[in-house]
Amino acid sequence: MITAIVFVKADVARIPEVAEEIAALEGVSEVYSVTGQIDLIALVRVRNHEDVAAVVADKLNKVPGVSATETHIAFRSYSQHDLESAFSLGLD
Protein backbone atom coordinates (compact mmCIF):
# COMPACT_ATOMS: atom_id res chain seq x y z
CA MET A 1 0.00 0.00 0.00
CA ILE A 2 1.30 3.44 -0.98
CA THR A 3 0.47 6.39 1.27
CA ALA A 4 0.75 9.91 -0.09
CA ILE A 5 0.32 13.02 2.01
CA VAL A 6 -1.02 15.84 -0.14
CA PHE A 7 -0.81 19.48 0.99
CA VAL A 8 -3.61 21.47 -0.63
CA LYS A 9 -3.99 25.21 -1.07
CA ALA A 10 -7.60 26.10 -1.69
CA ASP A 11 -9.88 29.06 -2.31
CA VAL A 12 -10.53 30.27 1.26
CA ALA A 13 -14.23 30.81 0.57
CA ARG A 14 -14.63 27.17 -0.53
CA ILE A 15 -12.47 25.22 1.94
CA PRO A 16 -15.32 23.11 3.40
CA GLU A 17 -16.71 22.28 -0.05
CA VAL A 18 -13.25 21.52 -1.45
CA ALA A 19 -12.51 19.26 1.54
CA GLU A 20 -15.76 17.35 1.06
CA GLU A 21 -15.16 16.90 -2.67
CA ILE A 22 -11.61 15.65 -2.07
CA ALA A 23 -12.78 13.29 0.69
CA ALA A 24 -15.28 11.75 -1.73
CA LEU A 25 -12.55 10.78 -4.23
CA GLU A 26 -11.70 7.10 -4.48
CA GLY A 27 -8.26 6.57 -2.92
CA VAL A 28 -8.55 9.47 -0.46
CA SER A 29 -8.89 8.12 3.07
CA GLU A 30 -8.89 11.34 5.10
CA VAL A 31 -8.89 15.11 4.66
CA TYR A 32 -7.92 17.56 7.40
CA SER A 33 -8.43 21.32 7.55
CA VAL A 34 -5.24 22.76 9.07
CA THR A 35 -3.58 25.99 10.08
CA GLY A 36 -0.42 27.37 8.46
CA GLN A 37 0.72 27.84 4.89
CA ILE A 38 -1.68 25.23 3.51
CA ASP A 39 -5.42 24.81 3.91
CA LEU A 40 -5.98 21.05 3.74
CA ILE A 41 -4.03 17.83 4.10
CA ALA A 42 -5.34 14.79 2.23
CA LEU A 43 -4.16 11.24 2.87
CA VAL A 44 -4.18 9.12 -0.26
CA ARG A 45 -3.85 5.35 0.17
CA VAL A 46 -3.55 3.32 -3.02
CA ARG A 47 -1.94 0.12 -4.30
CA ASN A 48 0.72 1.55 -6.62
CA HIS A 49 2.42 4.74 -7.73
CA GLU A 50 0.36 5.01 -10.90
CA ASP A 51 -2.73 5.19 -8.71
CA VAL A 52 -1.22 8.13 -6.80
CA ALA A 53 -0.94 9.98 -10.10
CA ALA A 54 -4.50 9.03 -11.04
CA VAL A 55 -5.89 10.36 -7.76
CA VAL A 56 -3.75 13.48 -7.33
CA ALA A 57 -3.03 14.66 -10.87
CA ASP A 58 -6.17 13.45 -12.59
CA LYS A 59 -8.80 14.09 -9.89
CA LEU A 60 -7.74 16.03 -6.79
CA ASN A 61 -5.97 18.81 -8.71
CA LYS A 62 -9.12 19.29 -10.80
CA VAL A 63 -11.48 19.87 -7.86
CA PRO A 64 -12.85 23.41 -8.24
CA GLY A 65 -11.20 25.63 -5.65
CA VAL A 66 -7.88 23.76 -5.49
CA SER A 67 -5.15 26.24 -6.40
CA ALA A 68 -2.00 24.19 -5.65
CA THR A 69 -0.87 20.85 -4.24
CA GLU A 70 2.35 19.39 -2.91
CA THR A 71 2.57 15.60 -2.65
CA HIS A 72 4.80 13.62 -0.29
CA ILE A 73 5.16 9.82 -0.54
CA ALA A 74 5.50 8.01 2.81
CA PHE A 75 8.38 5.53 3.14
CA ARG A 76 7.56 4.06 6.56
CA SER A 77 4.78 4.43 9.10
CA TYR A 78 5.50 5.01 12.77
CA SER A 79 2.44 5.20 14.98
CA GLN A 80 2.23 5.09 18.77
CA HIS A 81 -1.41 4.02 18.37
CA ASP A 82 -0.39 0.98 16.29
CA LEU A 83 2.32 0.02 18.80
CA GLU A 84 -0.10 0.25 21.74
CA SER A 85 -2.64 -1.91 19.90
CA ALA A 86 -0.04 -4.57 19.11
CA PHE A 87 1.21 -4.78 22.68
CA SER A 88 -2.29 -4.89 24.17
CA LEU A 89 -3.51 -7.91 22.20
CA GLY A 90 -4.95 -10.46 24.57
CA LEU A 91 -4.36 -8.36 27.65
CA ASP A 92 -7.07 -6.64 29.65
N, CA, C and O atoms as a Tinker XYZ file with bonds, in Angstrom:
   368  protein
     1  N      0.854000   -1.181000    0.000000    73     2
     2  CA     0.000000    0.000000    0.000000    64     1     3
     3  C      0.894000    1.236000    0.000000    63     2     4     5
     4  O      1.834000    1.338000    0.789000    81     3
     5  N      0.591000    2.164000   -0.888000    73     3     6
     6  CA     1.302000    3.441000   -0.979000    64     5     7
     7  C      0.470000    4.490000   -0.245000    63     6     8     9
     8  O     -0.740000    4.593000   -0.451000    81     7
     9  N      1.133000    5.268000    0.614000    73     7    10
    10  CA     0.468000    6.386000    1.272000    64     9    11
    11  C      1.109000    7.670000    0.789000    63    10    12    13
    12  O      2.329000    7.826000    0.839000    81    11
    13  N      0.279000    8.588000    0.320000    73    11    14
    14  CA     0.748000    9.907000   -0.095000    64    13    15
    15  C      0.058000   10.942000    0.783000    63    14    16    17
    16  O     -1.143000   10.865000    1.042000    81    15
    17  N      0.843000   11.906000    1.229000    73    15    18
    18  CA     0.324000   13.022000    2.009000    64    17    19
    19  C      0.302000   14.222000    1.066000    63    18    20    21
    20  O      1.344000   14.635000    0.556000    81    19
    21  N     -0.871000   14.773000    0.840000    73    19    22
    22  CA    -1.022000   15.844000   -0.137000    64    21    23
    23  C     -1.401000   17.137000    0.580000    63    22    24    25
    24  O     -2.451000   17.224000    1.218000    81    23
    25  N     -0.527000   18.143000    0.465000    73    23    26
    26  CA    -0.814000   19.478000    0.988000    64    25    27
    27  C     -1.610000   20.221000   -0.080000    63    26    28    29
    28  O     -1.220000   20.247000   -1.247000    81    27
    29  N     -2.719000   20.818000    0.320000    73    27    30
    30  CA    -3.615000   21.466000   -0.632000    64    29    31
    31  C     -3.818000   22.929000   -0.248000    63    30    32    33
    32  O     -4.174000   23.242000    0.888000    81    31
    33  N     -3.586000   23.821000   -1.215000    73    31    34
    34  CA    -3.989000   25.215000   -1.068000    64    33    35
    35  C     -5.318000   25.352000   -1.802000    63    34    36    37
    36  O     -5.487000   24.877000   -2.925000    81    35
    37  N     -6.258000   26.021000   -1.124000    73    35    38
    38  CA    -7.597000   26.104000   -1.687000    64    37    39
    39  C     -8.130000   27.525000   -1.585000    63    38    40    41
    40  O     -7.637000   28.342000   -0.808000    81    39
    41  N     -9.146000   27.796000   -2.387000    73    39    42
    42  CA    -9.885000   29.059000   -2.306000    64    41    43
    43  C    -10.500000   29.135000   -0.911000    63    42    44    45
    44  O    -11.310000   28.285000   -0.543000    81    43
    45  N    -10.121000   30.139000   -0.142000    73    43    46
    46  CA   -10.533000   30.265000    1.259000    64    45    47
    47  C    -12.048000   30.216000    1.410000    63    46    48    49
    48  O    -12.551000   29.657000    2.385000    81    47
    49  N    -12.767000   30.779000    0.483000    73    47    50
    50  CA   -14.228000   30.814000    0.566000    64    49    51
    51  C    -14.860000   29.442000    0.341000    63    50    52    53
    52  O    -16.039000   29.243000    0.637000    81    51
    53  N    -14.071000   28.487000   -0.188000    73    51    54
    54  CA   -14.628000   27.175000   -0.529000    64    53    55
    55  C    -13.966000   26.024000    0.220000    63    54    56    57
    56  O    -14.145000   24.869000   -0.166000    81    55
    57  N    -13.213000   26.299000    1.273000    73    55    58
    58  CA   -12.470000   25.224000    1.944000    64    57    59
    59  C    -13.364000   24.050000    2.365000    63    58    60    61
    60  O    -13.005000   22.907000    2.082000    81    59
    61  N    -14.498000   24.270000    3.019000    73    59    62
    62  CA   -15.323000   23.111000    3.398000    64    61    63
    63  C    -15.807000   22.293000    2.207000    63    62    64    65
    64  O    -15.800000   21.063000    2.243000    81    63
    65  N    -16.230000   22.989000    1.144000    73    63    66
    66  CA   -16.710000   22.284000   -0.052000    64    65    67
    67  C    -15.575000   21.529000   -0.739000    63    66    68    69
    68  O    -15.756000   20.391000   -1.172000    81    67
    69  N    -14.407000   22.162000   -0.837000    73    67    70
    70  CA   -13.246000   21.520000   -1.453000    64    69    71
    71  C    -12.867000   20.277000   -0.647000    63    70    72    73
    72  O    -12.591000   19.223000   -1.221000    81    71
    73  N    -12.852000   20.399000    0.675000    73    71    74
    74  CA   -12.510000   19.257000    1.535000    64    73    75
    75  C    -13.476000   18.102000    1.332000    63    74    76    77
    76  O    -13.057000   16.947000    1.250000    81    75
    77  N    -14.761000   18.402000    1.251000    73    75    78
    78  CA   -15.756000   17.348000    1.057000    64    77    79
    79  C    -15.609000   16.676000   -0.305000    63    78    80    81
    80  O    -15.741000   15.457000   -0.417000    81    79
    81  N    -15.336000   17.468000   -1.333000    73    79    82
    82  CA   -15.157000   16.895000   -2.671000    64    81    83
    83  C    -13.913000   16.014000   -2.726000    63    82    84    85
    84  O    -13.934000   14.942000   -3.330000    81    83
    85  N    -12.842000   16.461000   -2.103000    73    83    86
    86  CA   -11.609000   15.653000   -2.073000    64    85    87
    87  C    -11.849000   14.370000   -1.287000    63    86    88    89
    88  O    -11.432000   13.295000   -1.717000    81    87
    89  N    -12.517000   14.471000   -0.143000    73    87    90
    90  CA   -12.781000   13.294000    0.694000    64    89    91
    91  C    -13.615000   12.243000   -0.039000    63    90    92    93
    92  O    -13.511000   11.053000    0.257000    81    91
    93  N    -14.429000   12.672000   -0.981000    73    91    94
    94  CA   -15.283000   11.749000   -1.726000    64    93    95
    95  C    -14.536000   11.009000   -2.838000    63    94    96    97
    96  O    -15.076000   10.063000   -3.411000    81    95
    97  N    -13.305000   11.422000   -3.152000    73    95    98
    98  CA   -12.547000   10.780000   -4.228000    64    97    99
    99  C    -12.086000    9.385000   -3.812000    63    98   100   101
   100  O    -11.633000    9.176000   -2.686000    81    99
   101  N    -12.209000    8.446000   -4.730000    73    99   102
   102  CA   -11.697000    7.102000   -4.479000    64   101   103
   103  C    -10.184000    7.172000   -4.292000    63   102   104   105
   104  O     -9.483000    7.779000   -5.101000    81   103
   105  N     -9.683000    6.554000   -3.232000    73   103   106
   106  CA    -8.264000    6.575000   -2.921000    64   105   107
   107  C     -7.896000    7.563000   -1.831000    63   106   108   109
   108  O     -6.811000    7.479000   -1.255000    81   107
   109  N     -8.794000    8.502000   -1.542000    73   107   110
   110  CA    -8.552000    9.467000   -0.465000    64   109   111
   111  C     -9.190000    8.899000    0.799000    63   110   112   113
   112  O    -10.395000    8.650000    0.843000    81   111
   113  N     -8.354000    8.696000    1.837000    73   111   114
   114  CA    -8.885000    8.115000    3.066000    64   113   115
   115  C     -9.292000    9.162000    4.088000    63   114   116   117
   116  O    -10.225000    8.942000    4.860000    81   115
   117  N     -8.597000   10.310000    4.105000    73   115   118
   118  CA    -8.886000   11.336000    5.095000    64   117   119
   119  C     -8.515000   12.700000    4.535000    63   118   120   121
   120  O     -7.617000   12.824000    3.702000    81   119
   121  N     -9.220000   13.719000    5.005000    73   119   122
   122  CA    -8.889000   15.107000    4.665000    64   121   123
   123  C     -8.991000   15.920000    5.951000    63   122   124   125
   124  O     -9.971000   15.821000    6.689000    81   123
   125  N     -7.960000   16.725000    6.206000    73   123   126
   126  CA    -7.922000   17.559000    7.400000    64   125   127
   127  C     -7.824000   19.025000    6.996000    63   126   128   129
   128  O     -7.064000   19.376000    6.093000    81   127
   129  N     -8.592000   19.876000    7.664000    73   127   130
   130  CA    -8.432000   21.316000    7.552000    64   129   131
   131  C     -7.383000   21.694000    8.593000    63   130   132   133
   132  O     -7.486000   21.292000    9.752000    81   131
   133  N     -6.370000   22.469000    8.183000    73   131   134
   134  CA    -5.245000   22.761000    9.070000    64   133   135
   135  C     -4.900000   24.247000    9.060000    63   134   136   137
   136  O     -5.350000   25.009000    8.204000    81   135
   137  N     -4.087000   24.631000   10.039000    73   135   138
   138  CA    -3.576000   25.993000   10.080000    64   137   139
   139  C     -2.221000   26.031000    9.390000    63   138   140   141
   140  O     -1.612000   24.985000    9.165000    81   139
   141  N     -1.744000   27.219000    9.054000    73   139   142
   142  CA    -0.422000   27.367000    8.462000    64   141   143
   143  C     -0.482000   27.775000    7.008000    63   142   144   145
   144  O     -1.450000   28.390000    6.560000    81   143
   145  N      0.554000   27.430000    6.281000    73   143   146
   146  CA     0.717000   27.839000    4.891000    64   145   147
   147  C     -0.227000   27.117000    3.932000    63   146   148   149
   148  O     -0.459000   27.583000    2.816000    81   147
   149  N     -0.768000   25.988000    4.363000    73   147   150
   150  CA    -1.683000   25.229000    3.508000    64   149   151
   151  C     -3.057000   25.197000    4.172000    63   150   152   153
   152  O     -3.196000   25.519000    5.352000    81   151
   153  N     -4.055000   24.810000    3.409000    73   151   154
   154  CA    -5.424000   24.810000    3.910000    64   153   155
   155  C     -5.920000   23.422000    4.300000    63   154   156   157
   156  O     -6.659000   23.265000    5.272000    81   155
   157  N     -5.503000   22.417000    3.529000    73   155   158
   158  CA    -5.982000   21.051000    3.740000    64   157   159
   159  C     -4.829000   20.066000    3.609000    63   158   160   161
   160  O     -3.863000   20.316000    2.888000    81   159
   161  N     -4.941000   18.957000    4.305000    73   159   162
   162  CA    -4.032000   17.826000    4.102000    64   161   163
   163  C     -4.901000   16.625000    3.771000    63   162   164   165
   164  O     -5.817000   16.286000    4.519000    81   163
   165  N     -4.609000   15.986000    2.649000    73   163   166
   166  CA    -5.339000   14.795000    2.231000    64   165   167
   167  C     -4.406000   13.592000    2.308000    63   166   168   169
   168  O     -3.255000   13.661000    1.877000    81   167
   169  N     -4.909000   12.487000    2.860000    73   167   170
   170  CA    -4.161000   11.243000    2.872000    64   169   171
   171  C     -4.709000   10.356000    1.763000    63   170   172   173
   172  O     -5.896000   10.031000    1.726000    81   171
   173  N     -3.816000    9.976000    0.867000    73   171   174
   174  CA    -4.178000    9.121000   -0.259000    64   173   175
   175  C     -3.548000    7.763000   -0.017000    63   174   176   177
   176  O     -2.338000    7.669000    0.190000    81   175
   177  N     -4.353000    6.710000   -0.039000    73   175   178
   178  CA    -3.848000    5.345000    0.168000    64   177   179
   179  C     -4.283000    4.499000   -1.018000    63   178   180   181
   180  O     -5.469000    4.248000   -1.228000    81   179
   181  N     -3.287000    4.064000   -1.788000    73   179   182
   182  CA    -3.549000    3.318000   -3.020000    64   181   183
   183  C     -2.559000    2.160000   -3.151000    63   182   184   185
   184  O     -1.620000    2.045000   -2.363000    81   183
   185  N     -2.774000    1.315000   -4.140000    73   183   186
   186  CA    -1.944000    0.124000   -4.304000    64   185   187
   187  C     -0.600000    0.380000   -4.975000    63   186   188   189
   188  O      0.385000   -0.282000   -4.649000    81   187
   189  N     -0.542000    1.325000   -5.905000    73   187   190
   190  CA     0.725000    1.547000   -6.616000    64   189   191
   191  C      0.895000    3.021000   -6.975000    63   190   192   193
   192  O     -0.026000    3.826000   -6.844000    81   191
   193  N      2.098000    3.344000   -7.429000    73   191   194
   194  CA     2.422000    4.741000   -7.731000    64   193   195
   195  C      1.566000    5.328000   -8.853000    63   194   196   197
   196  O      1.237000    6.514000   -8.828000    81   195
   197  N      1.211000    4.514000   -9.821000    73   195   198
   198  CA     0.361000    5.013000  -10.902000    64   197   199
   199  C     -0.987000    5.480000  -10.363000    63   198   200   201
   200  O     -1.580000    6.430000  -10.873000    81   199
   201  N     -1.463000    4.793000   -9.319000    73   199   202
   202  CA    -2.734000    5.188000   -8.712000    64   201   203
   203  C     -2.617000    6.527000   -7.985000    63   202   204   205
   204  O     -3.582000    7.290000   -7.930000    81   203
   205  N     -1.439000    6.817000   -7.427000    73   203   206
   206  CA    -1.223000    8.127000   -6.804000    64   205   207
   207  C     -1.419000    9.217000   -7.859000    63   206   208   209
   208  O     -2.104000   10.212000   -7.625000    81   207
   209  N     -0.810000    9.010000   -9.012000    73   207   210
   210  CA    -0.944000    9.982000  -10.102000    64   209   211
   211  C     -2.401000   10.111000  -10.533000    63   210   212   213
   212  O     -2.880000   11.216000  -10.790000    81   211
   213  N     -3.097000    8.996000  -10.611000    73   211   214
   214  CA    -4.496000    9.033000  -11.037000    64   213   215
   215  C     -5.354000    9.824000  -10.050000    63   214   216   217
   216  O     -6.231000   10.584000  -10.461000    81   215
   217  N     -5.106000    9.650000   -8.758000    73   215   218
   218  CA    -5.895000   10.360000   -7.757000    64   217   219
   219  C     -5.498000   11.829000   -7.694000    63   218   220   221
   220  O     -6.356000   12.709000   -7.765000    81   219
   221  N     -4.194000   12.101000   -7.561000    73   219   222
   222  CA    -3.750000   13.480000   -7.333000    64   221   223
   223  C     -3.802000   14.311000   -8.613000    63   222   224   225
   224  O     -4.452000   15.355000   -8.653000    81   223
   225  N     -3.130000   13.856000   -9.634000    73   223   226
   226  CA    -3.026000   14.664000  -10.865000    64   225   227
   227  C     -4.322000   14.679000  -11.669000    63   226   228   229
   228  O     -4.702000   15.709000  -12.226000    81   227
   229  N     -4.993000   13.538000  -11.726000    73   227   230
   230  CA    -6.168000   13.447000  -12.589000    64   229   231
   231  C     -7.471000   13.871000  -11.909000    63   230   232   233
   232  O     -8.415000   14.273000  -12.590000    81   231
   233  N     -7.536000   13.788000  -10.576000    73   231   234
   234  CA    -8.799000   14.086000   -9.890000    64   233   235
   235  C     -8.677000   15.226000   -8.881000    63   234   236   237
   236  O     -9.353000   16.247000   -9.011000    81   235
   237  N     -7.818000   15.054000   -7.875000    73   235   238
   238  CA    -7.738000   16.026000   -6.788000    64   237   239
   239  C     -7.380000   17.414000   -7.301000    63   238   240   241
   240  O     -8.010000   18.396000   -6.909000    81   239
   241  N     -6.383000   17.512000   -8.169000    73   239   242
   242  CA    -5.969000   18.809000   -8.710000    64   241   243
   243  C     -7.064000   19.488000   -9.517000    63   242   244   245
   244  O     -7.006000   20.698000   -9.738000    81   243
   245  N     -8.054000   18.735000   -9.959000    73   243   246
   246  CA    -9.117000   19.291000  -10.795000    64   245   247
   247  C    -10.367000   19.657000  -10.003000    63   246   248   249
   248  O    -11.351000   20.120000  -10.580000    81   247
   249  N    -10.339000   19.456000   -8.690000    73   247   250
   250  CA   -11.478000   19.865000   -7.859000    64   249   251
   251  C    -11.559000   21.390000   -7.889000    63   250   252   253
   252  O    -10.563000   22.058000   -7.611000    81   251
   253  N    -12.720000   21.952000   -8.219000    73   251   254
   254  CA   -12.855000   23.411000   -8.235000    64   253   255
   255  C    -12.509000   24.004000   -6.868000    63   254   256   257
   256  O    -13.023000   23.564000   -5.840000    81   255
   257  N    -11.635000   25.003000   -6.874000    73   255   258
   258  CA   -11.199000   25.634000   -5.646000    64   257   259
   259  C     -9.810000   25.231000   -5.207000    63   258   260   261
   260  O     -9.220000   25.885000   -4.347000    81   259
   261  N     -9.270000   24.156000   -5.787000    73   259   262
   262  CA    -7.884000   23.760000   -5.488000    64   261   263
   263  C     -6.968000   24.640000   -6.322000    63   262   264   265
   264  O     -7.078000   24.668000   -7.548000    81   263
   265  N     -6.059000   25.363000   -5.659000    73   263   266
   266  CA    -5.149000   26.240000   -6.398000    64   265   267
   267  C     -3.742000   25.671000   -6.516000    63   266   268   269
   268  O     -3.017000   26.021000   -7.447000    81   267
   269  N     -3.339000   24.798000   -5.590000    73   267   270
   270  CA    -2.005000   24.194000   -5.650000    64   269   271
   271  C     -1.963000   22.980000   -4.740000    63   270   272   273
   272  O     -2.693000   22.902000   -3.751000    81   271
   273  N     -1.089000   22.020000   -5.090000    73   271   274
   274  CA    -0.874000   20.852000   -4.242000    64   273   275
   275  C      0.614000   20.561000   -4.143000    63   274   276   277
   276  O      1.397000   20.949000   -5.011000    81   275
   277  N      0.986000   19.884000   -3.089000    73   275   278
   278  CA     2.346000   19.390000   -2.907000    64   277   279
   279  C      2.211000   17.984000   -2.340000    63   278   280   281
   280  O      1.608000   17.799000   -1.283000    81   279
   281  N      2.764000   16.996000   -3.027000    73   279   282
   282  CA     2.569000   15.599000   -2.652000    64   281   283
   283  C      3.844000   15.007000   -2.074000    63   282   284   285
   284  O      4.931000   15.183000   -2.625000    81   283
   285  N      3.697000   14.303000   -0.956000    73   283   286
   286  CA     4.804000   13.618000   -0.288000    64   285   287
   287  C      4.453000   12.135000   -0.189000    63   286   288   289
   288  O      3.368000   11.785000    0.274000    81   287
   289  N      5.366000   11.264000   -0.620000    73   287   290
   290  CA     5.158000    9.823000   -0.538000    64   289   291
   291  C      5.765000    9.330000    0.770000    63   290   292   293
   292  O      6.913000    9.650000    1.077000    81   291
   293  N      5.009000    8.557000    1.542000    73   291   294
   294  CA     5.496000    8.012000    2.806000    64   293   295
   295  C      6.363000    6.775000    2.538000    63   294   296   297
   296  O      6.003000    5.913000    1.736000    81   295
   297  N      7.512000    6.704000    3.224000    73   295   298
   298  CA     8.380000    5.529000    3.144000    64   297   299
   299  C      8.009000    4.488000    4.191000    63   298   300   301
   300  O      7.844000    3.308000    3.881000    81   299
   301  N      7.880000    4.940000    5.433000    73   299   302
   302  CA     7.559000    4.061000    6.559000    64   301   303
   303  C      6.504000    4.736000    7.428000    63   302   304   305
   304  O      6.344000    5.957000    7.413000    81   303
   305  N      5.796000    3.915000    8.176000    73   303   306
   306  CA     4.781000    4.428000    9.096000    64   305   307
   307  C      5.215000    4.129000   10.521000    63   306   308   309
   308  O      5.543000    2.990000   10.854000    81   307
   309  N      5.215000    5.146000   11.349000    73   307   310
   310  CA     5.499000    5.008000   12.770000    64   309   311
   311  C      4.300000    5.572000   13.517000    63   310   312   313
   312  O      3.983000    6.754000   13.386000    81   311
   313  N      3.638000    4.735000   14.296000    73   311   314
   314  CA     2.441000    5.197000   14.981000    64   313   315
   315  C      2.405000    4.648000   16.395000    63   314   316   317
   316  O      2.435000    3.433000   16.587000    81   315
   317  N      2.342000    5.514000   17.376000    73   315   318
   318  CA     2.226000    5.088000   18.766000    64   317   319
   319  C      0.938000    4.300000   18.954000    63   318   320   321
   320  O      0.909000    3.321000   19.700000    81   319
   321  N     -0.122000    4.721000   18.281000    73   319   322
   322  CA    -1.406000    4.022000   18.373000    64   321   323
   323  C     -1.261000    2.578000   17.922000    63   322   324   325
   324  O     -1.762000    1.676000   18.593000    81   323
   325  N     -0.585000    2.334000   16.797000    73   323   326
   326  CA    -0.391000    0.979000   16.293000    64   325   327
   327  C      0.433000    0.151000   17.263000    63   326   328   329
   328  O      0.122000   -1.018000   17.488000    81   327
   329  N      1.485000    0.734000   17.848000    73   327   330
   330  CA     2.319000    0.018000   18.805000    64   329   331
   331  C      1.520000   -0.363000   20.036000    63   330   332   333
   332  O      1.637000   -1.492000   20.512000    81   331
   333  N      0.712000    0.543000   20.569000    73   331   334
   334  CA    -0.102000    0.248000   21.743000    64   333   335
   335  C     -1.091000   -0.867000   21.450000    63   334   336   337
   336  O     -1.314000   -1.728000   22.302000    81   335
   337  N     -1.689000   -0.873000   20.266000    73   335   338
   338  CA    -2.643000   -1.915000   19.899000    64   337   339
   339  C     -1.951000   -3.275000   19.830000    63   338   340   341
   340  O     -2.491000   -4.273000   20.308000    81   339
   341  N     -0.773000   -3.317000   19.244000    73   339   342
   342  CA    -0.042000   -4.570000   19.106000    64   341   343
   343  C      0.340000   -5.152000   20.463000    63   342   344   345
   344  O      0.235000   -6.361000   20.671000    81   343
   345  N      0.778000   -4.312000   21.373000    73   343   346
   346  CA     1.207000   -4.781000   22.684000    64   345   347
   347  C      0.043000   -5.095000   23.616000    63   346   348   349
   348  O      0.240000   -5.752000   24.638000    81   347
   349  N     -1.151000   -4.645000   23.293000    73   347   350
   350  CA    -2.287000   -4.885000   24.171000    64   349   351
   351  C     -3.133000   -6.088000   23.727000    63   350   352   353
   352  O     -4.145000   -6.390000   24.360000    81   351
   353  N     -2.742000   -6.760000   22.674000    73   351   354
   354  CA    -3.509000   -7.909000   22.198000    64   353   355
   355  C     -3.577000   -8.983000   23.277000    63   354   356   357
   356  O     -2.551000   -9.427000   23.793000    81   355
   357  N     -4.771000   -9.386000   23.604000    73   355   358
   358  CA    -4.947000  -10.465000   24.570000    64   357   359
   359  C     -4.790000  -10.054000   26.019000    63   358   360   361
   360  O     -4.911000  -10.897000   26.908000    81   359
   361  N     -4.529000   -8.805000   26.279000    73   359   362
   362  CA    -4.359000   -8.357000   27.649000    64   361   363
   363  C     -5.468000   -7.389000   28.029000    63   362   364   365
   364  O     -5.788000   -6.479000   27.264000    81   363
   365  N     -6.043000   -7.575000   29.178000    73   363   366
   366  CA    -7.074000   -6.639000   29.654000    64   365   367
   367  C     -6.638000   -5.987000   30.935000    63   366   368
   368  O     -7.369000   -5.168000   31.491000    81   367
